[in-house]
Each structure stands twice: as C-alpha cells, then as structure tokens.
Amino acid sequence: MNAHEALSLALADLAETRHRPPCTAEPDAWTSDQRADLERTAPLCAGCPLLDPCRDAGELEDHGVWGGVIRDRRYRPAERTA
C-alpha cells in the first residue's frame, strides 16, 4: 500500500466517525497557486487526526499543503548568509 492509498483509507475511516479534516472546509486553499493561501492553511492542519498519513502522502507531491507542510517547488526560502 502506498502513502496515497493509506491516506485514502484513513479519510474513509475518519468519515465513518463523521469528523472532517480542516482541509475539507476550503479544499482549493490547500492547493492554491497563491503562496499566502498555503501559508494560511498549513497551521490549520495542527491537531488533524490525519496529520501523519497526509504528511507521508505529501512526500510524493510537489505542490500544496500536506500534513501541515508546504510543498511548493516554485518557492525556495532565501538562503541564509552568515
């Protein structure tokens, strides 16, 4: 089973409890092309019961917020100079 399949199963299990992860309230914001949206939504993942499987699935992605981690191949933090 790969990470995306594990996340799908975890989502199905969570749905049976009638709980919804925070990303379902405004799903487009988690994959927005606007950096500000990604920075706003990433902290909302805190406390989500799917944090770990979502973060694992995000390892395979190059864009969006996955388990509270911003994945954006277009953005690289400024390098620190000593």
mmCIF file of the N, C-alpha and C atoms, coordinates in Angstrom:
data_MODEL
# 
_entry.id   MODEL 
# 
loop_
_atom_site.group_PDB 
_atom_site.id 
_atom_site.type_symbol 
_atom_site.label_atom_id 
_atom_site.label_alt_id 
_atom_site.label_comp_id 
_atom_site.label_asym_id 
_atom_site.label_entity_id 
_atom_site.label_seq_id 
_atom_site.pdbx_PDB_ins_code 
_atom_site.Cartn_x 
_atom_site.Cartn_y 
_atom_site.Cartn_z 
_atom_site.occupancy 
_atom_site.B_iso_or_equiv 
_atom_site.pdbx_formal_charge 
_atom_site.auth_seq_id 
_atom_site.auth_comp_id 
_atom_site.auth_asym_id 
_atom_site.auth_atom_id 
_atom_site.pdbx_PDB_model_num 
ATOM 1   N N  . MET A 1 1  ? 0.858   -1.180 0.000  1.00 0.00 ? 1  MET A N  1 
ATOM 2   C CA . MET A 1 1  ? 0.000   0.000  0.000  1.00 0.00 ? 1  MET A CA 1 
ATOM 3   C C  . MET A 1 1  ? 0.903   1.242  0.000  1.00 0.00 ? 1  MET A C  1 
ATOM 4   N N  . ASN A 1 2  ? 0.616   2.171  -0.922 1.00 0.00 ? 2  ASN A N  1 
ATOM 5   C CA . ASN A 1 2  ? 1.424   3.388  -0.946 1.00 0.00 ? 2  ASN A CA 1 
ATOM 6   C C  . ASN A 1 2  ? 0.817   4.452  -0.030 1.00 0.00 ? 2  ASN A C  1 
ATOM 7   N N  . ALA A 1 3  ? 1.509   5.567  0.092  1.00 0.00 ? 3  ALA A N  1 
ATOM 8   C CA . ALA A 1 3  ? 1.096   6.615  1.026  1.00 0.00 ? 3  ALA A CA 1 
ATOM 9   C C  . ALA A 1 3  ? -0.256  7.230  0.664  1.00 0.00 ? 3  ALA A C  1 
ATOM 10  N N  . HIS A 1 4  ? -0.530  7.372  -0.621 1.00 0.00 ? 4  HIS A N  1 
ATOM 11  C CA . HIS A 1 4  ? -1.820  7.937  -1.021 1.00 0.00 ? 4  HIS A CA 1 
ATOM 12  C C  . HIS A 1 4  ? -2.964  6.965  -0.715 1.00 0.00 ? 4  HIS A C  1 
ATOM 13  N N  . GLU A 1 5  ? -2.733  5.692  -0.894 1.00 0.00 ? 5  GLU A N  1 
ATOM 14  C CA . GLU A 1 5  ? -3.757  4.694  -0.545 1.00 0.00 ? 5  GLU A CA 1 
ATOM 15  C C  . GLU A 1 5  ? -3.995  4.687  0.959  1.00 0.00 ? 5  GLU A C  1 
ATOM 16  N N  . ALA A 1 6  ? -2.922  4.792  1.736  1.00 0.00 ? 6  ALA A N  1 
ATOM 17  C CA . ALA A 1 6  ? -3.061  4.830  3.197  1.00 0.00 ? 6  ALA A CA 1 
ATOM 18  C C  . ALA A 1 6  ? -3.851  6.061  3.628  1.00 0.00 ? 6  ALA A C  1 
ATOM 19  N N  . LEU A 1 7  ? -3.592  7.190  2.983  1.00 0.00 ? 7  LEU A N  1 
ATOM 20  C CA . LEU A 1 7  ? -4.346  8.405  3.304  1.00 0.00 ? 7  LEU A CA 1 
ATOM 21  C C  . LEU A 1 7  ? -5.814  8.242  2.930  1.00 0.00 ? 7  LEU A C  1 
ATOM 22  N N  . SER A 1 8  ? -6.091  7.648  1.804  1.00 0.00 ? 8  SER A N  1 
ATOM 23  C CA . SER A 1 8  ? -7.481  7.423  1.392  1.00 0.00 ? 8  SER A CA 1 
ATOM 24  C C  . SER A 1 8  ? -8.221  6.542  2.391  1.00 0.00 ? 8  SER A C  1 
ATOM 25  N N  . LEU A 1 9  ? -7.571  5.492  2.867  1.00 0.00 ? 9  LEU A N  1 
ATOM 26  C CA . LEU A 1 9  ? -8.193  4.628  3.878  1.00 0.00 ? 9  LEU A CA 1 
ATOM 27  C C  . LEU A 1 9  ? -8.428  5.380  5.180  1.00 0.00 ? 9  LEU A C  1 
ATOM 28  N N  . ALA A 1 10 ? -7.450  6.199  5.577  1.00 0.00 ? 10 ALA A N  1 
ATOM 29  C CA . ALA A 1 10 ? -7.602  6.985  6.802  1.00 0.00 ? 10 ALA A CA 1 
ATOM 30  C C  . ALA A 1 10 ? -8.752  7.985  6.666  1.00 0.00 ? 10 ALA A C  1 
ATOM 31  N N  . LEU A 1 11 ? -8.891  8.582  5.493  1.00 0.00 ? 11 LEU A N  1 
ATOM 32  C CA . LEU A 1 11 ? -10.010 9.505  5.250  1.00 0.00 ? 11 LEU A CA 1 
ATOM 33  C C  . LEU A 1 11 ? -11.349 8.772  5.349  1.00 0.00 ? 11 LEU A C  1 
ATOM 34  N N  . ALA A 1 12 ? -11.412 7.575  4.788  1.00 0.00 ? 12 ALA A N  1 
ATOM 35  C CA . ALA A 1 12 ? -12.649 6.785  4.842  1.00 0.00 ? 12 ALA A CA 1 
ATOM 36  C C  . ALA A 1 12 ? -12.990 6.417  6.287  1.00 0.00 ? 12 ALA A C  1 
ATOM 37  N N  . ASP A 1 13 ? -11.976 6.028  7.046  1.00 0.00 ? 13 ASP A N  1 
ATOM 38  C CA . ASP A 1 13 ? -12.195 5.693  8.457  1.00 0.00 ? 13 ASP A CA 1 
ATOM 39  C C  . ASP A 1 13 ? -12.691 6.914  9.227  1.00 0.00 ? 13 ASP A C  1 
ATOM 40  N N  . LEU A 1 14 ? -12.083 8.064  8.965  1.00 0.00 ? 14 LEU A N  1 
ATOM 41  C CA . LEU A 1 14 ? -12.485 9.284  9.652  1.00 0.00 ? 14 LEU A CA 1 
ATOM 42  C C  . LEU A 1 14 ? -13.912 9.667  9.276  1.00 0.00 ? 14 LEU A C  1 
ATOM 43  N N  . ALA A 1 15 ? -14.284 9.473  8.030  1.00 0.00 ? 15 ALA A N  1 
ATOM 44  C CA . ALA A 1 15 ? -15.641 9.808  7.582  1.00 0.00 ? 15 ALA A CA 1 
ATOM 45  C C  . ALA A 1 15 ? -16.683 8.997  8.337  1.00 0.00 ? 15 ALA A C  1 
ATOM 46  N N  . GLU A 1 16 ? -16.348 7.781  8.693  1.00 0.00 ? 16 GLU A N  1 
ATOM 47  C CA . GLU A 1 16 ? -17.290 6.953  9.453  1.00 0.00 ? 16 GLU A CA 1 
ATOM 48  C C  . GLU A 1 16 ? -17.582 7.529  10.824 1.00 0.00 ? 16 GLU A C  1 
ATOM 49  N N  . THR A 1 17 ? -16.674 8.332  11.351 1.00 0.00 ? 17 THR A N  1 
ATOM 50  C CA . THR A 1 17 ? -16.882 8.961  12.658 1.00 0.00 ? 17 THR A CA 1 
ATOM 51  C C  . THR A 1 17 ? -17.574 10.320 12.528 1.00 0.00 ? 17 THR A C  1 
ATOM 52  N N  . ARG A 1 18 ? -17.849 10.703 11.279 1.00 0.00 ? 18 ARG A N  1 
ATOM 53  C CA . ARG A 1 18 ? -18.486 11.979 10.957 1.00 0.00 ? 18 ARG A CA 1 
ATOM 54  C C  . ARG A 1 18 ? -17.607 13.182 11.269 1.00 0.00 ? 18 ARG A C  1 
ATOM 55  N N  . HIS A 1 19 ? -16.320 12.965 11.427 1.00 0.00 ? 19 HIS A N  1 
ATOM 56  C CA . HIS A 1 19 ? -15.370 14.059 11.583 1.00 0.00 ? 19 HIS A CA 1 
ATOM 57  C C  . HIS A 1 19 ? -14.811 14.401 10.213 1.00 0.00 ? 19 HIS A C  1 
ATOM 58  N N  . ARG A 1 20 ? -14.478 15.665 10.045 1.00 0.00 ? 20 ARG A N  1 
ATOM 59  C CA . ARG A 1 20 ? -13.920 16.111 8.772  1.00 0.00 ? 20 ARG A CA 1 
ATOM 60  C C  . ARG A 1 20 ? -12.602 16.829 9.034  1.00 0.00 ? 20 ARG A C  1 
ATOM 61  N N  . PRO A 1 21 ? -11.584 16.530 8.249  1.00 0.00 ? 21 PRO A N  1 
ATOM 62  C CA . PRO A 1 21 ? -10.325 17.256 8.415  1.00 0.00 ? 21 PRO A CA 1 
ATOM 63  C C  . PRO A 1 21 ? -10.491 18.713 7.986  1.00 0.00 ? 21 PRO A C  1 
ATOM 64  N N  . PRO A 1 22 ? -9.660  19.604 8.492  1.00 0.00 ? 22 PRO A N  1 
ATOM 65  C CA . PRO A 1 22 ? -9.821  21.029 8.190  1.00 0.00 ? 22 PRO A CA 1 
ATOM 66  C C  . PRO A 1 22 ? -9.730  21.356 6.700  1.00 0.00 ? 22 PRO A C  1 
ATOM 67  N N  . CYS A 1 23 ? -9.031  20.548 5.936  1.00 0.00 ? 23 CYS A N  1 
ATOM 68  C CA . CYS A 1 23 ? -8.858  20.834 4.504  1.00 0.00 ? 23 CYS A CA 1 
ATOM 69  C C  . CYS A 1 23 ? -10.144 20.661 3.708  1.00 0.00 ? 23 CYS A C  1 
ATOM 70  N N  . THR A 1 24 ? -11.146 20.030 4.272  1.00 0.00 ? 24 THR A N  1 
ATOM 71  C CA . THR A 1 24 ? -12.395 19.839 3.536  1.00 0.00 ? 24 THR A CA 1 
ATOM 72  C C  . THR A 1 24 ? -13.276 21.085 3.553  1.00 0.00 ? 24 THR A C  1 
ATOM 73  N N  . ALA A 1 25 ? -13.003 22.019 4.446  1.00 0.00 ? 25 ALA A N  1 
ATOM 74  C CA . ALA A 1 25 ? -13.819 23.231 4.537  1.00 0.00 ? 25 ALA A CA 1 
ATOM 75  C C  . ALA A 1 25 ? -13.549 24.187 3.378  1.00 0.00 ? 25 ALA A C  1 
ATOM 76  N N  . GLU A 1 26 ? -12.325 24.207 2.893  1.00 0.00 ? 26 GLU A N  1 
ATOM 77  C CA . GLU A 1 26 ? -11.932 25.111 1.816  1.00 0.00 ? 26 GLU A CA 1 
ATOM 78  C C  . GLU A 1 26 ? -10.826 24.418 1.011  1.00 0.00 ? 26 GLU A C  1 
ATOM 79  N N  . PRO A 1 27 ? -11.151 23.323 0.334  1.00 0.00 ? 27 PRO A N  1 
ATOM 80  C CA . PRO A 1 27 ? -10.119 22.469 -0.270 1.00 0.00 ? 27 PRO A CA 1 
ATOM 81  C C  . PRO A 1 27 ? -9.203  23.158 -1.267 1.00 0.00 ? 27 PRO A C  1 
ATOM 82  N N  . ASP A 1 28 ? -9.694  24.118 -2.015 1.00 0.00 ? 28 ASP A N  1 
ATOM 83  C CA . ASP A 1 28 ? -8.845  24.785 -3.005 1.00 0.00 ? 28 ASP A CA 1 
ATOM 84  C C  . ASP A 1 28 ? -7.710  25.579 -2.373 1.00 0.00 ? 28 ASP A C  1 
ATOM 85  N N  . ALA A 1 29 ? -7.892  26.019 -1.134 1.00 0.00 ? 29 ALA A N  1 
ATOM 86  C CA . ALA A 1 29 ? -6.851  26.800 -0.466 1.00 0.00 ? 29 ALA A CA 1 
ATOM 87  C C  . ALA A 1 29 ? -5.604  25.958 -0.179 1.00 0.00 ? 29 ALA A C  1 
ATOM 88  N N  . TRP A 1 30 ? -5.787  24.656 0.007  1.00 0.00 ? 30 TRP A N  1 
ATOM 89  C CA . TRP A 1 30 ? -4.650  23.773 0.314  1.00 0.00 ? 30 TRP A CA 1 
ATOM 90  C C  . TRP A 1 30 ? -3.800  23.471 -0.925 1.00 0.00 ? 30 TRP A C  1 
ATOM 91  N N  . THR A 1 31 ? -4.326  23.771 -2.096 1.00 0.00 ? 31 THR A N  1 
ATOM 92  C CA . THR A 1 31 ? -3.578  23.545 -3.336 1.00 0.00 ? 31 THR A CA 1 
ATOM 93  C C  . THR A 1 31 ? -3.501  24.823 -4.170 1.00 0.00 ? 31 THR A C  1 
ATOM 94  N N  . SER A 1 32 ? -3.735  25.943 -3.551 1.00 0.00 ? 32 SER A N  1 
ATOM 95  C CA . SER A 1 32 ? -3.762  27.227 -4.239 1.00 0.00 ? 32 SER A CA 1 
ATOM 96  C C  . SER A 1 32 ? -2.409  27.556 -4.878 1.00 0.00 ? 32 SER A C  1 
ATOM 97  N N  . ASP A 1 33 ? -2.465  28.352 -5.924 1.00 0.00 ? 33 ASP A N  1 
ATOM 98  C CA . ASP A 1 33 ? -1.245  28.869 -6.532 1.00 0.00 ? 33 ASP A CA 1 
ATOM 99  C C  . ASP A 1 33 ? -0.738  30.101 -5.786 1.00 0.00 ? 33 ASP A C  1 
ATOM 100 N N  . GLN A 1 34 ? -1.519  30.573 -4.833 1.00 0.00 ? 34 GLN A N  1 
ATOM 101 C CA . GLN A 1 34 ? -1.139  31.746 -4.048 1.00 0.00 ? 34 GLN A CA 1 
ATOM 102 C C  . GLN A 1 34 ? -0.397  31.315 -2.794 1.00 0.00 ? 34 GLN A C  1 
ATOM 103 N N  . ARG A 1 35 ? 0.834   31.740 -2.667 1.00 0.00 ? 35 ARG A N  1 
ATOM 104 C CA . ARG A 1 35 ? 1.659   31.371 -1.512 1.00 0.00 ? 35 ARG A CA 1 
ATOM 105 C C  . ARG A 1 35 ? 0.963   31.758 -0.196 1.00 0.00 ? 35 ARG A C  1 
ATOM 106 N N  . ALA A 1 36 ? 0.296   32.897 -0.175 1.00 0.00 ? 36 ALA A N  1 
ATOM 107 C CA . ALA A 1 36 ? -0.379  33.344 1.047  1.00 0.00 ? 36 ALA A CA 1 
ATOM 108 C C  . ALA A 1 36 ? -1.438  32.339 1.503  1.00 0.00 ? 36 ALA A C  1 
ATOM 109 N N  . ASP A 1 37 ? -2.143  31.727 0.559  1.00 0.00 ? 37 ASP A N  1 
ATOM 110 C CA . ASP A 1 37 ? -3.140  30.714 0.918  1.00 0.00 ? 37 ASP A CA 1 
ATOM 111 C C  . ASP A 1 37 ? -2.468  29.507 1.566  1.00 0.00 ? 37 ASP A C  1 
ATOM 112 N N  . LEU A 1 38 ? -1.345  29.073 0.998  1.00 0.00 ? 38 LEU A N  1 
ATOM 113 C CA . LEU A 1 38 ? -0.632  27.922 1.563  1.00 0.00 ? 38 LEU A CA 1 
ATOM 114 C C  . LEU A 1 38 ? -0.132  28.230 2.972  1.00 0.00 ? 38 LEU A C  1 
ATOM 115 N N  . GLU A 1 39 ? 0.396   29.425 3.156  1.00 0.00 ? 39 GLU A N  1 
ATOM 116 C CA . GLU A 1 39 ? 0.904   29.809 4.480  1.00 0.00 ? 39 GLU A CA 1 
ATOM 117 C C  . GLU A 1 39 ? -0.225  29.950 5.491  1.00 0.00 ? 39 GLU A C  1 
ATOM 118 N N  . ARG A 1 40 ? -1.402  30.341 5.035  1.00 0.00 ? 40 ARG A N  1 
ATOM 119 C CA . ARG A 1 40 ? -2.564  30.487 5.931  1.00 0.00 ? 40 ARG A CA 1 
ATOM 120 C C  . ARG A 1 40 ? -3.130  29.124 6.328  1.00 0.00 ? 40 ARG A C  1 
ATOM 121 N N  . THR A 1 41 ? -3.136  28.181 5.388  1.00 0.00 ? 41 THR A N  1 
ATOM 122 C CA . THR A 1 41 ? -3.780  26.901 5.670  1.00 0.00 ? 41 THR A CA 1 
ATOM 123 C C  . THR A 1 41 ? -2.879  25.911 6.392  1.00 0.00 ? 41 THR A C  1 
ATOM 124 N N  . ALA A 1 42 ? -1.589  25.971 6.183  1.00 0.00 ? 42 ALA A N  1 
ATOM 125 C CA . ALA A 1 42 ? -0.687  24.988 6.799  1.00 0.00 ? 42 ALA A CA 1 
ATOM 126 C C  . ALA A 1 42 ? -0.882  24.870 8.316  1.00 0.00 ? 42 ALA A C  1 
ATOM 127 N N  . PRO A 1 43 ? -0.970  25.966 9.061  1.00 0.00 ? 43 PRO A N  1 
ATOM 128 C CA . PRO A 1 43 ? -1.167  25.833 10.508 1.00 0.00 ? 43 PRO A CA 1 
ATOM 129 C C  . PRO A 1 43 ? -2.512  25.219 10.896 1.00 0.00 ? 43 PRO A C  1 
ATOM 130 N N  . LEU A 1 44 ? -3.496  25.284 9.997  1.00 0.00 ? 44 LEU A N  1 
ATOM 131 C CA . LEU A 1 44 ? -4.813  24.725 10.307 1.00 0.00 ? 44 LEU A CA 1 
ATOM 132 C C  . LEU A 1 44 ? -4.776  23.200 10.390 1.00 0.00 ? 44 LEU A C  1 
ATOM 133 N N  . CYS A 1 45 ? -3.710  22.600 9.899  1.00 0.00 ? 45 CYS A N  1 
ATOM 134 C CA . CYS A 1 45 ? -3.564  21.144 9.954  1.00 0.00 ? 45 CYS A CA 1 
ATOM 135 C C  . CYS A 1 45 ? -3.265  20.645 11.374 1.00 0.00 ? 45 CYS A C  1 
ATOM 136 N N  . ALA A 1 46 ? -2.764  21.521 12.215 1.00 0.00 ? 46 ALA A N  1 
ATOM 137 C CA . ALA A 1 46 ? -2.411  21.118 13.581 1.00 0.00 ? 46 ALA A CA 1 
ATOM 138 C C  . ALA A 1 46 ? -3.619  20.488 14.257 1.00 0.00 ? 46 ALA A C  1 
ATOM 139 N N  . GLY A 1 47 ? -3.413  19.360 14.854 1.00 0.00 ? 47 GLY A N  1 
ATOM 140 C CA . GLY A 1 47 ? -4.483  18.668 15.554 1.00 0.00 ? 47 GLY A CA 1 
ATOM 141 C C  . GLY A 1 47 ? -5.326  17.759 14.678 1.00 0.00 ? 47 GLY A C  1 
ATOM 142 N N  . CYS A 1 48 ? -5.094  17.769 13.378 1.00 0.00 ? 48 CYS A N  1 
ATOM 143 C CA . CYS A 1 48 ? -5.857  16.889 12.482 1.00 0.00 ? 48 CYS A CA 1 
ATOM 144 C C  . CYS A 1 48 ? -5.430  15.440 12.732 1.00 0.00 ? 48 CYS A C  1 
ATOM 145 N N  . PRO A 1 49 ? -6.392  14.532 12.864 1.00 0.00 ? 49 PRO A N  1 
ATOM 146 C CA . PRO A 1 49 ? -6.040  13.136 13.104 1.00 0.00 ? 49 PRO A CA 1 
ATOM 147 C C  . PRO A 1 49 ? -5.353  12.465 11.906 1.00 0.00 ? 49 PRO A C  1 
ATOM 148 N N  . LEU A 1 50 ? -5.361  13.126 10.759 1.00 0.00 ? 50 LEU A N  1 
ATOM 149 C CA . LEU A 1 50 ? -4.732  12.562 9.557  1.00 0.00 ? 50 LEU A CA 1 
ATOM 150 C C  . LEU A 1 50 ? -3.380  13.198 9.263  1.00 0.00 ? 50 LEU A C  1 
ATOM 151 N N  . LEU A 1 51 ? -2.842  13.922 10.219 1.00 0.00 ? 51 LEU A N  1 
ATOM 152 C CA . LEU A 1 51 ? -1.605  14.662 10.004 1.00 0.00 ? 51 LEU A CA 1 
ATOM 153 C C  . LEU A 1 51 ? -0.479  13.776 9.470  1.00 0.00 ? 51 LEU A C  1 
ATOM 154 N N  . ASP A 1 52 ? -0.216  12.665 10.116 1.00 0.00 ? 52 ASP A N  1 
ATOM 155 C CA . ASP A 1 52 ? 0.899   11.809 9.699  1.00 0.00 ? 52 ASP A CA 1 
ATOM 156 C C  . ASP A 1 52 ? 0.676   11.151 8.339  1.00 0.00 ? 52 ASP A C  1 
ATOM 157 N N  . PRO A 1 53 ? -0.472  10.509 8.084  1.00 0.00 ? 53 PRO A N  1 
ATOM 158 C CA . PRO A 1 53 ? -0.637  9.922  6.756  1.00 0.00 ? 53 PRO A CA 1 
ATOM 159 C C  . PRO A 1 53 ? -0.680  10.973 5.647  1.00 0.00 ? 53 PRO A C  1 
ATOM 160 N N  . CYS A 1 54 ? -1.188  12.148 5.947  1.00 0.00 ? 54 CYS A N  1 
ATOM 161 C CA . CYS A 1 54 ? -1.222  13.214 4.961  1.00 0.00 ? 54 CYS A CA 1 
ATOM 162 C C  . CYS A 1 54 ? 0.197   13.699 4.669  1.00 0.00 ? 54 CYS A C  1 
ATOM 163 N N  . ARG A 1 55 ? 0.989   13.874 5.708  1.00 0.00 ? 55 ARG A N  1 
ATOM 164 C CA . ARG A 1 55 ? 2.379   14.295 5.521  1.00 0.00 ? 55 ARG A CA 1 
ATOM 165 C C  . ARG A 1 55 ? 3.145   13.256 4.710  1.00 0.00 ? 55 ARG A C  1 
ATOM 166 N N  . ASP A 1 56 ? 2.899   11.986 4.987  1.00 0.00 ? 56 ASP A N  1 
ATOM 167 C CA . ASP A 1 56 ? 3.555   10.918 4.220  1.00 0.00 ? 56 ASP A CA 1 
ATOM 168 C C  . ASP A 1 56 ? 3.169   10.977 2.746  1.00 0.00 ? 56 ASP A C  1 
ATOM 169 N N  . ALA A 1 57 ? 1.887   11.188 2.473  1.00 0.00 ? 57 ALA A N  1 
ATOM 170 C CA . ALA A 1 57 ? 1.429   11.285 1.084  1.00 0.00 ? 57 ALA A CA 1 
ATOM 171 C C  . ALA A 1 57 ? 2.041   12.507 0.405  1.00 0.00 ? 57 ALA A C  1 
ATOM 172 N N  . GLY A 1 58 ? 2.249   13.557 1.154  1.00 0.00 ? 58 GLY A N  1 
ATOM 173 C CA . GLY A 1 58 ? 2.836   14.776 0.610  1.00 0.00 ? 58 GLY A CA 1 
ATOM 174 C C  . GLY A 1 58 ? 4.268   14.614 0.154  1.00 0.00 ? 58 GLY A C  1 
ATOM 175 N N  . GLU A 1 59 ? 4.939   13.598 0.664  1.00 0.00 ? 59 GLU A N  1 
ATOM 176 C CA . GLU A 1 59 ? 6.315   13.338 0.222  1.00 0.00 ? 59 GLU A CA 1 
ATOM 177 C C  . GLU A 1 59 ? 6.356   13.077 -1.276 1.00 0.00 ? 59 GLU A C  1 
ATOM 178 N N  . LEU A 1 60 ? 5.245   12.641 -1.848 1.00 0.00 ? 60 LEU A N  1 
ATOM 179 C CA . LEU A 1 60 ? 5.177   12.326 -3.271 1.00 0.00 ? 60 LEU A CA 1 
ATOM 180 C C  . LEU A 1 60 ? 4.704   13.516 -4.111 1.00 0.00 ? 60 LEU A C  1 
ATOM 181 N N  . GLU A 1 61 ? 4.404   14.624 -3.469 1.00 0.00 ? 61 GLU A N  1 
ATOM 182 C CA . GLU A 1 61 ? 3.824   15.781 -4.150 1.00 0.00 ? 61 GLU A CA 1 
ATOM 183 C C  . GLU A 1 61 ? 4.818   16.926 -4.265 1.00 0.00 ? 61 GLU A C  1 
ATOM 184 N N  . ASP A 1 62 ? 4.564   17.799 -5.221 1.00 0.00 ? 62 ASP A N  1 
ATOM 185 C CA . ASP A 1 62 ? 5.439   18.957 -5.385 1.00 0.00 ? 62 ASP A CA 1 
ATOM 186 C C  . ASP A 1 62 ? 4.703   20.284 -5.196 1.00 0.00 ? 62 ASP A C  1 
ATOM 187 N N  . HIS A 1 63 ? 3.436   20.220 -4.758 1.00 0.00 ? 63 HIS A N  1 
ATOM 188 C CA . HIS A 1 63 ? 2.697   21.450 -4.521 1.00 0.00 ? 63 HIS A CA 1 
ATOM 189 C C  . HIS A 1 63 ? 1.549   21.198 -3.551 1.00 0.00 ? 63 HIS A C  1 
ATOM 190 N N  . GLY A 1 64 ? 1.268   22.192 -2.749 1.00 0.00 ? 64 GLY A N  1 
ATOM 191 C CA . GLY A 1 64 ? 0.139   22.139 -1.831 1.00 0.00 ? 64 GLY A CA 1 
ATOM 192 C C  . GLY A 1 64 ? 0.580   21.983 -0.387 1.00 0.00 ? 64 GLY A C  1 
ATOM 193 N N  . VAL A 1 65 ? -0.401  21.964 0.478  1.00 0.00 ? 65 VAL A N  1 
ATOM 194 C CA . VAL A 1 65 ? -0.160  21.737 1.907  1.00 0.00 ? 65 VAL A CA 1 
ATOM 195 C C  . VAL A 1 65 ? -0.526  20.300 2.203  1.00 0.00 ? 65 VAL A C  1 
ATOM 196 N N  . TRP A 1 66 ? 0.411   19.568 2.747  1.00 0.00 ? 66 TRP A N  1 
ATOM 197 C CA . TRP A 1 66 ? 0.235   18.146 3.061  1.00 0.00 ? 66 TRP A CA 1 
ATOM 198 C C  . TRP A 1 66 ? 0.698   17.909 4.495  1.00 0.00 ? 66 TRP A C  1 
ATOM 199 N N  . GLY A 1 67 ? -0.230  17.610 5.375  1.00 0.00 ? 67 GLY A N  1 
ATOM 200 C CA . GLY A 1 67 ? 0.123   17.347 6.771  1.00 0.00 ? 67 GLY A CA 1 
ATOM 201 C C  . GLY A 1 67 ? 0.805   18.523 7.438  1.00 0.00 ? 67 GLY A C  1 
ATOM 202 N N  . GLY A 1 68 ? 0.371   19.719 7.090  1.00 0.00 ? 68 GLY A N  1 
ATOM 203 C CA . GLY A 1 68 ? 0.933   20.919 7.691  1.00 0.00 ? 68 GLY A CA 1 
ATOM 204 C C  . GLY A 1 68 ? 2.233   21.392 7.057  1.00 0.00 ? 68 GLY A C  1 
ATOM 205 N N  . VAL A 1 69 ? 2.712   20.695 6.048  1.00 0.00 ? 69 VAL A N  1 
ATOM 206 C CA . VAL A 1 69 ? 3.960   21.042 5.374  1.00 0.00 ? 69 VAL A CA 1 
ATOM 207 C C  . VAL A 1 69 ? 3.632   21.629 4.007  1.00 0.00 ? 69 VAL A C  1 
ATOM 208 N N  . ILE A 1 70 ? 4.210   22.782 3.729  1.00 0.00 ? 70 ILE A N  1 
ATOM 209 C CA . ILE A 1 70 ? 4.014   23.405 2.419  1.00 0.00 ? 70 ILE A CA 1 
ATOM 210 C C  . ILE A 1 70 ? 4.980   22.769 1.437  1.00 0.00 ? 70 ILE A C  1 
ATOM 211 N N  . ARG A 1 71 ? 4.419   22.221 0.381  1.00 0.00 ? 71 ARG A N  1 
ATOM 212 C CA . ARG A 1 71 ? 5.209   21.655 -0.714 1.00 0.00 ? 71 ARG A CA 1 
ATOM 213 C C  . ARG A 1 71 ? 5.003   22.577 -1.909 1.00 0.00 ? 71 ARG A C  1 
ATOM 214 N N  . ASP A 1 72 ? 6.042   23.280 -2.296 1.00 0.00 ? 72 ASP A N  1 
ATOM 215 C CA . ASP A 1 72 ? 5.922   24.209 -3.412 1.00 0.00 ? 72 ASP A CA 1 
ATOM 216 C C  . ASP A 1 72 ? 7.261   24.296 -4.126 1.00 0.00 ? 72 ASP A C  1 
ATOM 217 N N  . ARG A 1 73 ? 7.372   23.582 -5.207 1.00 0.00 ? 73 ARG A N  1 
ATOM 218 C CA . ARG A 1 73 ? 8.629   23.524 -5.942 1.00 0.00 ? 73 ARG A CA 1 
ATOM 219 C C  . ARG A 1 73 ? 9.030   24.885 -6.495 1.00 0.00 ? 73 ARG A C  1 
ATOM 220 N N  . ARG A 1 74 ? 8.061   25.796 -6.595 1.00 0.00 ? 74 ARG A N  1 
ATOM 221 C CA . ARG A 1 74 ? 8.365   27.125 -7.137 1.00 0.00 ? 74 ARG A CA 1 
ATOM 222 C C  . ARG A 1 74 ? 8.947   28.055 -6.093 1.00 0.00 ? 74 ARG A C  1 
ATOM 223 N N  . TYR A 1 75 ? 8.827   27.684 -4.840 1.00 0.00 ? 75 TYR A N  1 
ATOM 224 C CA . TYR A 1 75 ? 9.268   28.553 -3.761 1.00 0.00 ? 75 TYR A CA 1 
ATOM 225 C C  . TYR A 1 75 ? 10.453  27.926 -3.055 1.00 0.00 ? 75 TYR A C  1 
ATOM 226 N N  . ARG A 1 76 ? 11.481  28.664 -2.939 1.00 0.00 ? 76 ARG A N  1 
ATOM 227 C CA . ARG A 1 76 ? 12.624  28.224 -2.163 1.00 0.00 ? 76 ARG A CA 1 
ATOM 228 C C  . ARG A 1 76 ? 12.944  29.327 -1.157 1.00 0.00 ? 76 ARG A C  1 
ATOM 229 N N  . PRO A 1 77 ? 13.050  28.977 0.104  1.00 0.00 ? 77 PRO A N  1 
ATOM 230 C CA . PRO A 1 77 ? 13.368  30.003 1.098  1.00 0.00 ? 77 PRO A CA 1 
ATOM 231 C C  . PRO A 1 77 ? 14.718  30.637 0.769  1.00 0.00 ? 77 PRO A C  1 
ATOM 232 N N  . ALA A 1 78 ? 14.854  31.902 1.104  1.00 0.00 ? 78 ALA A N  1 
ATOM 233 C CA . ALA A 1 78 ? 16.125  32.572 0.883  1.00 0.00 ? 78 ALA A CA 1 
ATOM 234 C C  . ALA A 1 78 ? 17.227  31.875 1.659  1.00 0.00 ? 78 ALA A C  1 
ATOM 235 N N  . GLU A 1 79 ? 18.367  31.713 1.027  1.00 0.00 ? 79 GLU A N  1 
ATOM 236 C CA . GLU A 1 79 ? 19.474  31.054 1.706  1.00 0.00 ? 79 GLU A CA 1 
ATOM 237 C C  . GLU A 1 79 ? 20.039  32.003 2.755  1.00 0.00 ? 79 GLU A C  1 
ATOM 238 N N  . ARG A 1 80 ? 20.405  31.419 3.862  1.00 0.00 ? 80 ARG A N  1 
ATOM 239 C CA . ARG A 1 80 ? 20.953  32.200 4.961  1.00 0.00 ? 80 ARG A CA 1 
ATOM 240 C C  . ARG A 1 80 ? 22.413  32.517 4.689  1.00 0.00 ? 80 ARG A C  1 
ATOM 241 N N  . THR A 1 81 ? 22.763  33.725 4.969  1.00 0.00 ? 81 THR A N  1 
ATOM 242 C CA . THR A 1 81 ? 24.171  34.093 4.867  1.00 0.00 ? 81 THR A CA 1 
ATOM 243 C C  . THR A 1 81 ? 24.667  34.376 6.258  1.00 0.00 ? 81 THR A C  1 
ATOM 244 N N  . ALA A 1 82 ? 25.839  33.896 6.527  1.00 0.00 ? 82 ALA A N  1 
ATOM 245 C CA . ALA A 1 82 ? 26.399  34.039 7.887  1.00 0.00 ? 82 ALA A CA 1 
ATOM 246 C C  . ALA A 1 82 ? 26.946  35.403 8.127  1.00 0.00 ? 82 ALA A C  1 
# 
